[in-house]
Amino acid sequence: MRDKFRGFYRPSAEELQGLWNTATIVFDANVLLDFHRYEATTSATYLELASAFQERLWLPFQAAHEYHENRLAVRSETNATHKEQINHIERLVNAISQSPRKSHLTAGDKHKALLAAAKDLLDELREESAKLADRNGPSAEDAVLEKITELYEGKVGDEPSPDDLEKLYKEGAVRFAQEIPPGYKDQAKEGTRKYGDFVFWRQVLDYAKEHELDIILVTEDAKEDWWVSAQGKQIMPRPELIKEFREHSRGRSIHIYNGLSFFNYAASHVQSVASHERILSAREELEDVAQQRAETQNEANSSYAEWLSPAAYNLTRDPQARVSLPFEAAIRASSERLQALHAEIRALEAEVVRQRNHMIARDEAGTEPDDPMTSELRQRLAETRARLNVLYDQAGLSEIQQHIRQYALRPVFDRYEDN
């Protein structure tokens, strides 16, 4: 059963371990471009994890081309985003400044303190924005580009000839007409750019076939021509992709991750690359970015919007169709609860690190082991861990997901909780 319908099954733990030990790792251009969007420390941490697999990295020519073609635009986009955020805060500060005068209210001490704090924040953001603009200028040195260039030196696929590209474009047009993944969701793009995902995919297939390789593919493309989604979550890669890869590569295996999932798995497999604090901080930003993208993609601003979208689609086709409003409200409430759970999880994980730093400081200061405060701190740590386990279950995290999230925290628990 599993062999005949491999694309509908997740790899076993043994298969995943084998892939992580030997598979060639391929990043899509969108993953590389994100390194320019993240905070500098997050990008550095992620790239350090990637460097642990440097001998097994490979980049299709299409991905390398799209990365270089869009890099400067992404850096400029980051500057524009920061300026937009500052403009929002400036409007808020102006509104706070004028509200007492316009409404004849008396500006009390709290109002003045709020205004002073907002102005201080604005000054800091302006200073940071100026530094960012200098760092991301067209002629400025680009640490991310330098690191990516170093990682992929001698590891980029050959440029296809014009004739080869023309054949791929014709094949892509046929596939798109039949909605064969990947790439058909890009049909609205102009010219041959619409075939970018398909060309990238074929280059991965051909490379795996030629060199008899298994592949770990990492992409931030969340469209339905890459993923099967349910309840707003990416459940698994399209089974057609897994099937086509196995047939084209004569039985080799492929597993597909998004950027956050790859980071989590890599962090659990790679040791002594980055500190636990840096791993936690980077993961928090990656989760925030993933959440923002989900909200942008879903008009209902709900992590379950993709689940509801088939009903909405049917509503446009069948005027007699109806969606239960109480049901929809329940779904939205569940979504908000899920987001709150993840926010509490991140806060508690950060609290574990703070507790650990406090206890290390006490150790270094020579605190006696039987000091009452030490017992209290250990008890608090145990309670935090117990609460995290409850939240992990409530959030529906699998055992492997819980293992990954606790990986960076384990040294804290091992050192203090059980002593």
VEXLO-605463 format. One line per field, with one value per residue (C-alpha): chain; residue number from 1; x, y, z. Coordinates in nm, 3 decimals. Example, Ala and Ser with C-alpha at 12.3 -4.5 7.8 and 13.67 -1.06 7.14 Angstrom:
! VEXLO-605463
mol	c(A;A) .
seq	c(1;2) .
xx	c(1.230;1.367) .
yy	c(-0.450;-0.106) .
zz	c(0.780;0.714) .
! end
This chain:
! VEXLO-605463
mol	c(A;A;A;A;A;A;A;A;A;A;A;A;A;A;A;A;A;A;A;A;A;A;A;A;A;A;A;A;A;A;A;A;A;A;A;A;A;A;A;A;A;A;A;A;A;A;A;A;A;A;A;A;A;A;A;A;A;A;A;A;A;A;A;A;A;A;A;A;A;A;A;A;A;A;A;A;A;A;A;A;A;A;A;A;A;A;A;A;A;A;A;A;A;A;A;A;A;A;A;A;A;A;A;A;A;A;A;A;A;A;A;A;A;A;A;A;A;A;A;A;A;A;A;A;A;A;A;A;A;A;A;A;A;A;A;A;A;A;A;A;A;A;A;A;A;A;A;A;A;A;A;A;A;A;A;A;A;A;A;A;A;A;A;A;A;A;A;A;A;A;A;A;A;A;A;A;A;A;A;A;A;A;A;A;A;A;A;A;A;A;A;A;A;A;A;A;A;A;A;A;A;A;A;A;A;A;A;A;A;A;A;A;A;A;A;A;A;A;A;A;A;A;A;A;A;A;A;A;A;A;A;A;A;A;A;A;A;A;A;A;A;A;A;A;A;A;A;A;A;A;A;A;A;A;A;A;A;A;A;A;A;A;A;A;A;A;A;A;A;A;A;A;A;A;A;A;A;A;A;A;A;A;A;A;A;A;A;A;A;A;A;A;A;A;A;A;A;A;A;A;A;A;A;A;A;A;A;A;A;A;A;A;A;A;A;A;A;A;A;A;A;A;A;A;A;A;A;A;A;A;A;A;A;A;A;A;A;A;A;A;A;A;A;A;A;A;A;A;A;A;A;A;A;A;A;A;A;A;A;A;A;A;A;A;A;A;A;A;A;A;A;A;A;A;A;A;A;A;A;A;A;A;A;A;A;A;A;A;A;A;A;A;A;A;A;A;A;A;A;A;A;A;A;A;A;A;A;A;A;A;A;A;A;A;A;A;A;A;A) .
seq	c(1;2;3;4;5;6;7;8;9;10;11;12;13;14;15;16;17;18;19;20;21;22;23;24;25;26;27;28;29;30;31;32;33;34;35;36;37;38;39;40;41;42;43;44;45;46;47;48;49;50;51;52;53;54;55;56;57;58;59;60;61;62;63;64;65;66;67;68;69;70;71;72;73;74;75;76;77;78;79;80;81;82;83;84;85;86;87;88;89;90;91;92;93;94;95;96;97;98;99;100;101;102;103;104;105;106;107;108;109;110;111;112;113;114;115;116;117;118;119;120;121;122;123;124;125;126;127;128;129;130;131;132;133;134;135;136;137;138;139;140;141;142;143;144;145;146;147;148;149;150;151;152;153;154;155;156;157;158;159;160;161;162;163;164;165;166;167;168;169;170;171;172;173;174;175;176;177;178;179;180;181;182;183;184;185;186;187;188;189;190;191;192;193;194;195;196;197;198;199;200;201;202;203;204;205;206;207;208;209;210;211;212;213;214;215;216;217;218;219;220;221;222;223;224;225;226;227;228;229;230;231;232;233;234;235;236;237;238;239;240;241;242;243;244;245;246;247;248;249;250;251;252;253;254;255;256;257;258;259;260;261;262;263;264;265;266;267;268;269;270;271;272;273;274;275;276;277;278;279;280;281;282;283;284;285;286;287;288;289;290;291;292;293;294;295;296;297;298;299;300;301;302;303;304;305;306;307;308;309;310;311;312;313;314;315;316;317;318;319;320;321;322;323;324;325;326;327;328;329;330;331;332;333;334;335;336;337;338;339;340;341;342;343;344;345;346;347;348;349;350;351;352;353;354;355;356;357;358;359;360;361;362;363;364;365;366;367;368;369;370;371;372;373;374;375;376;377;378;379;380;381;382;383;384;385;386;387;388;389;390;391;392;393;394;395;396;397;398;399;400;401;402;403;404;405;406;407;408;409;410;411;412;413;414;415;416;417;418;419) .
xx	c(0.000;0.263;0.489;0.212;0.088;0.412;0.310;0.020;0.239;0.490;0.835;0.898;1.138;1.404;1.351;1.372;1.690;1.839;1.753;1.909;2.224;2.278;2.030;2.128;1.966;1.810;1.686;1.438;1.516;1.241;1.422;1.750;1.575;1.418;1.764;1.765;1.429;1.514;1.699;2.074;2.115;1.835;1.987;2.331;2.193;1.999;2.296;2.519;2.280;2.284;2.664;2.668;2.536;2.762;2.901;2.547;2.410;2.319;2.139;1.952;2.046;1.686;1.692;2.031;1.909;1.590;1.787;2.033;1.760;1.547;1.803;1.833;1.457;1.408;1.668;1.495;1.157;1.292;1.392;1.047;0.876;1.074;0.989;0.621;0.631;0.796;0.530;0.257;0.422;0.472;0.099;0.026;0.260;0.098;-0.247;-0.141;0.016;-0.293;-0.574;-0.579;-0.571;-0.844;-1.071;-0.995;-0.868;-0.585;-0.265;-0.180;0.149;0.064;-0.018;0.310;0.505;0.340;0.422;0.784;0.826;0.672;0.907;1.208;1.101;1.057;1.409;1.555;1.363;1.475;1.836;1.803;1.625;1.909;2.160;1.950;1.925;2.304;2.346;2.095;2.200;2.268;2.644;2.671;2.847;2.604;2.700;2.413;2.519;2.878;2.776;2.541;2.813;3.055;2.810;2.731;3.071;3.096;2.750;2.522;2.361;2.454;2.271;2.018;2.047;1.776;1.659;1.629;1.431;1.197;1.122;1.053;0.820;0.618;0.600;0.500;0.214;0.074;0.107;-0.053;-0.355;-0.403;-0.311;-0.020;0.198;0.410;0.379;0.031;-0.079;0.168;-0.009;-0.097;0.269;0.393;0.585;0.801;0.835;0.525;0.729;0.992;0.868;0.835;1.185;1.323;1.141;1.270;1.627;1.591;1.450;1.723;2.002;1.868;1.836;2.182;2.359;2.125;2.046;1.778;1.666;1.553;1.378;1.308;1.063;0.854;0.603;0.277;0.044;-0.173;0.048;0.312;0.115;-0.196;-0.348;-0.614;-0.733;-0.501;-0.190;0.045;-0.023;0.204;0.359;0.139;0.145;0.191;0.528;0.651;0.533;0.691;1.021;1.040;0.954;1.194;1.483;1.431;1.313;1.500;1.325;1.237;1.098;0.980;0.994;0.907;1.174;1.054;1.018;1.364;1.510;1.346;1.464;1.814;1.839;1.754;2.019;2.306;2.500;2.742;2.650;2.462;2.369;2.034;1.931;2.007;1.814;1.510;1.529;1.563;1.278;1.054;1.112;1.058;0.728;0.622;0.702;0.511;0.210;0.218;0.227;-0.064;-0.266;-0.176;-0.273;-0.603;-0.869;-1.050;-0.733;-0.778;-0.543;-0.844;-0.932;-0.795;-1.025;-1.325;-1.225;-1.381;-1.716;-1.673;-1.581;-1.893;-2.099;-1.991;-2.080;-2.405;-2.627;-2.828;-2.522;-2.490;-2.220;-2.328;-2.254;-2.227;-1.990;-1.777;-1.772;-1.660;-1.380;-1.265;-1.272;-1.066;-0.816;-0.782;-0.735;-0.462;-0.277;-0.301;-0.159;0.143;0.201;0.197;0.431;0.686;0.662;0.719;1.012;1.171;1.098;1.288;1.595;1.561;1.529;1.835;2.042;1.931;2.035;2.370;2.439;2.362;2.589;2.876;2.822;2.878;2.525;2.495;2.307;2.065;1.978;1.594;1.580;1.754;1.480;1.216;1.375;1.397;1.033;0.936;1.133;0.954;0.618;0.710;0.806;0.481;0.283;0.470;0.385;0.016;0.027;0.209;-0.074;-0.346;-0.183;-0.193;0.184;0.301;0.562;0.837;0.732;0.742;1.084;1.213;1.080;1.226;1.564;1.714;1.564;1.683;2.024;1.838;1.613;1.895;2.120;1.876;1.540;1.647;1.929) .
yy	c(0.000;0.251;0.170;0.221;0.547;0.682;1.044;1.011;0.896;1.083;0.926;0.703;0.815;0.586;0.728;1.086;1.009;0.856;1.167;1.396;1.184;1.168;1.368;1.667;1.985;2.228;2.576;2.759;3.122;3.245;3.088;3.259;3.593;3.567;3.583;3.948;4.009;3.862;4.040;4.008;3.771;3.546;3.522;3.452;3.177;3.013;3.029;2.877;2.584;2.553;2.562;2.240;2.070;2.260;1.948;1.843;2.177;2.230;2.514;2.478;2.745;2.872;2.936;3.107;3.326;3.430;3.503;3.737;3.896;3.986;4.043;4.422;4.463;4.265;4.474;4.791;4.647;4.591;4.958;5.066;4.843;5.001;5.350;5.258;5.135;5.460;5.661;5.475;5.556;5.920;5.950;5.791;6.033;6.327;6.204;6.163;6.510;6.683;6.492;6.690;7.024;6.936;6.779;7.033;6.751;6.808;6.624;6.443;6.286;5.949;6.116;6.308;5.994;5.803;6.078;6.098;5.720;5.719;5.997;5.810;5.497;5.698;5.843;5.494;5.357;5.643;5.583;5.210;5.273;5.499;5.227;4.970;5.195;5.229;4.854;4.768;5.034;4.915;4.970;4.856;4.537;4.249;3.996;3.765;3.760;3.691;3.397;3.250;3.286;3.105;2.824;2.763;2.810;2.528;2.400;2.570;2.388;2.459;2.727;2.572;2.653;2.862;2.549;2.356;2.640;2.659;2.288;2.333;2.627;2.419;2.129;2.371;2.509;2.158;2.080;2.409;2.340;2.016;2.177;1.941;2.073;2.265;2.613;2.627;2.882;3.128;3.141;3.507;3.610;3.778;3.603;3.304;3.405;3.198;2.884;2.959;2.704;2.431;2.495;2.487;2.157;1.995;2.097;1.929;1.613;1.595;1.650;1.378;1.136;1.208;1.174;0.915;1.135;1.174;1.535;1.758;2.052;2.375;2.629;2.915;2.880;2.804;2.776;2.474;2.364;2.268;2.168;1.989;2.207;2.146;2.377;2.642;2.430;2.269;1.901;1.745;1.806;1.736;1.355;1.409;1.572;1.280;1.033;1.222;1.255;0.884;0.787;1.038;0.955;0.577;0.529;0.799;0.987;1.352;1.536;1.897;2.151;2.515;2.742;2.723;2.343;2.297;2.532;2.335;1.998;2.132;2.280;1.938;1.764;2.011;2.065;2.339;2.576;2.849;2.916;2.801;3.163;3.244;2.938;3.041;3.403;3.307;3.059;3.320;3.558;3.279;3.192;3.557;3.585;3.263;3.393;3.728;3.549;3.328;3.634;3.809;3.510;3.448;3.715;3.594;3.653;3.304;3.008;2.801;3.015;2.760;2.502;2.729;2.840;2.537;2.631;2.990;2.867;2.651;2.950;3.143;2.849;2.752;3.039;2.790;2.691;2.831;2.843;2.804;3.130;2.969;2.712;2.985;3.177;2.865;2.815;3.175;3.139;2.821;3.004;3.287;3.033;2.858;3.184;3.265;2.922;2.974;3.320;3.173;2.893;3.142;3.352;3.050;2.926;3.268;3.257;2.926;3.095;3.386;3.144;2.958;3.277;3.374;3.037;3.044;3.386;3.250;2.949;3.173;3.392;3.087;3.039;2.747;2.444;2.439;2.805;2.834;3.053;2.779;2.530;2.788;2.857;2.485;2.440;2.732;2.577;2.244;2.420;2.607;2.281;2.116;2.410;2.395;2.026;2.105;2.386;2.168;1.914;2.182;2.331;1.989;1.951;1.604;1.420;1.509;1.874;1.879;1.715;1.981;2.271;2.129;2.053;2.394;2.395;2.048;2.160;2.397;2.121;1.865;2.098;2.242;2.076;1.728;1.824) .
zz	c(0.000;0.110;-0.186;-0.440;-0.282;-0.138;-0.190;0.054;0.344;0.556;0.558;0.857;1.129;0.982;0.631;0.758;0.949;0.637;0.435;0.694;0.692;0.317;0.106;-0.105;0.029;-0.220;-0.126;-0.345;-0.431;-0.199;0.099;0.009;-0.041;0.303;0.457;0.347;0.518;0.857;1.135;1.087;1.383;1.259;0.911;1.057;1.282;0.998;0.761;1.029;1.048;0.669;0.666;0.871;0.553;0.314;0.150;0.055;-0.063;-0.427;-0.603;-0.934;-1.188;-1.193;-0.816;-0.836;-1.123;-0.941;-0.625;-0.796;-1.003;-0.698;-0.422;-0.453;-0.476;-0.155;0.027;-0.091;0.012;0.364;0.390;0.269;0.527;0.810;0.686;0.672;1.031;1.141;0.958;1.148;1.480;1.379;1.310;1.646;1.826;1.650;1.751;2.114;2.111;1.976;2.151;2.479;2.303;2.057;2.316;2.593;2.815;3.060;2.971;3.293;3.399;3.241;2.911;2.918;3.009;2.725;2.480;2.598;2.570;2.220;2.108;2.250;2.063;1.745;1.775;1.823;1.526;1.304;1.403;1.340;1.009;0.895;0.980;0.797;0.489;0.484;0.529;0.254;0.003;-0.354;-0.316;0.048;0.145;0.175;0.444;0.346;-0.019;0.080;0.299;0.037;-0.228;0.001;0.071;-0.296;-0.455;-0.712;-0.617;-0.874;-1.166;-1.528;-1.723;-1.964;-2.332;-2.505;-2.687;-2.361;-2.204;-2.502;-2.466;-2.095;-2.162;-2.410;-2.166;-1.889;-2.098;-2.144;-1.773;-1.669;-1.888;-1.693;-1.358;-1.304;-1.020;-0.962;-1.111;-1.258;-0.995;-1.153;-1.488;-1.436;-1.443;-1.757;-2.032;-1.951;-1.586;-1.520;-1.581;-1.313;-1.060;-1.321;-1.459;-1.105;-1.038;-1.356;-1.276;-0.936;-1.100;-1.361;-1.109;-0.877;-1.170;-1.309;-0.976;-0.816;-0.517;-0.253;-0.204;0.081;-0.085;0.107;-0.032;0.104;-0.178;0.004;-0.296;-0.366;-0.656;-0.396;-0.087;0.032;0.305;0.567;0.842;0.705;0.758;0.508;0.570;0.310;-0.032;-0.330;-0.378;-0.753;-0.682;-0.473;-0.737;-1.026;-0.842;-0.764;-1.121;-1.279;-1.045;-1.060;-0.703;-0.510;-0.227;-0.174;0.126;0.112;0.396;0.436;0.581;0.942;0.942;0.793;1.056;1.337;1.208;1.136;1.485;1.631;1.417;1.433;1.752;1.861;1.580;1.761;2.121;2.254;2.301;1.936;1.818;2.023;1.909;1.542;1.562;1.721;1.429;1.175;1.344;1.341;0.970;0.897;1.091;0.909;0.574;0.670;0.767;0.441;0.230;0.409;0.362;0.673;0.877;1.016;1.028;0.919;0.618;0.370;0.524;0.475;0.124;-0.052;0.106;-0.010;-0.356;-0.372;-0.260;-0.570;-0.793;-0.622;-0.501;-0.296;-0.096;0.254;0.518;0.877;1.057;1.400;1.251;1.095;1.422;1.604;1.354;1.396;1.775;1.747;1.528;1.780;2.059;1.859;1.801;2.172;2.259;2.035;2.183;2.536;2.428;2.292;2.607;2.835;2.627;2.659;3.034;3.060;2.914;3.158;3.449;3.331;3.305;3.657;3.795;3.614;3.763;4.111;4.052;3.943;4.249;4.472;4.601;4.841;4.697;4.991;4.956;4.974;4.663;4.461;4.550;4.463;4.123;4.045;4.143;3.919;3.632;3.680;3.678;3.359;3.191;3.299;3.166;2.834;2.796;2.850;2.594;2.339;2.364;2.346;2.037;1.868;1.832;1.740;1.946;1.699;1.698;2.078;2.070;1.832;2.039;2.361;2.202;2.274;2.625;2.724;2.860;3.094;3.229;3.247;3.444;3.694;3.709;3.817;4.052) .
! end
